[in-house]
Amino acid sequence: MKKAAEKKAVAAKMPVAKKAGRPAKKDAVLQERTDKVICRDKDTVLKIFGPSYKVSLILNEAMNEARAAETGLPVAKVIEVLKLRDHWCIRREYIEGETLADVMAKDKRNLAKYLKEFVAIQCQIFSKTSDRMGNLADKLDKQISASPVEKVTRYDLHMKLQSFPRGTALCHGDFNPTNVIITPKGDWRVIDWSHVRLGDPCADVARTYLLFWLSGHVAAAEKYMDLACEALKVPLHEVQKWLPIVAAAEASREQTPKNRELLLHWASVVDIE
C-alpha cells in the first residue's frame, strides 16, 4: 500500500507529456504548462490534457474548432480526439511556418504593416458565424462571477454586460500574434480555437488589446486599437466600454502579480466610455 501511494505521488509530479507516453525530446514540445502540453508528433500536433481538464470541455474544444473550420476559415483541422493512457488528447494537423509574433519581432520597423494584416485577418473571422456555437456574453458572465474583483464591482459588471449587444459574429477569443501562423507560401492559418464563441466584435477587439498590454507591447496595443476601430468603422468608446468586462473575465484566469494588478485596475473602471 505504501509503495503504491509513493508511485502515485511520483507520477503526479511527472510532466503530462511523459505520463502520456509522448516523446521527451525538447524540440518535440511546442508549449508546456502546468497541466497541459502541446507537442509535435510527425506531421501532427498533439495537445495533451492533464487531470484538471473535464472531458466535456476537451470534447467541446474539439467541436468548436471543427465548427470554426466549417465556416471556411483556414484553420488547423482537428484529426481526432483520443486517450493515451489516462490522458485525453486532441490531435490536429501541423502547420509549417512562423507565428506572426516571431515575424513581427524580427522586423520591428514594419510593425504597422503587420498589425494591419493582423486586423484584416481578425475581420475575416468576424465575417463568419455559426448556428451551433455558444455566445461570448455567457462565457464572460461566468468568468466575471469567478473573478477576484470586489463583489459590488462584479454586480455592476454583470448589469452592464446585460445591456450590451450579444452579437453573432465569430470571435476567436484569444486572438493574438502567437496564434497566427504565416506559412512559407505566405498564407495564414489561425490556431488555438478553444475559446471561440459568437459575440460582438468589439468585445474580441477589447480582449486582444488587453493581451498586447499584458505581454508588454503597449505601443502595439494602441496602434492595434486604432486600426481595429477603423476597420470595423466603430468609434473608440464602443470598444473601450468592453474593457472592464473583459479585464474582469481575464482576471479569473491564472496571472502574474503584475498582470493581475493591471487587470483589476481595468475592471474597476466600470463607467469607462
Disulfide bonds with the S-S distance in Angstrom:
none
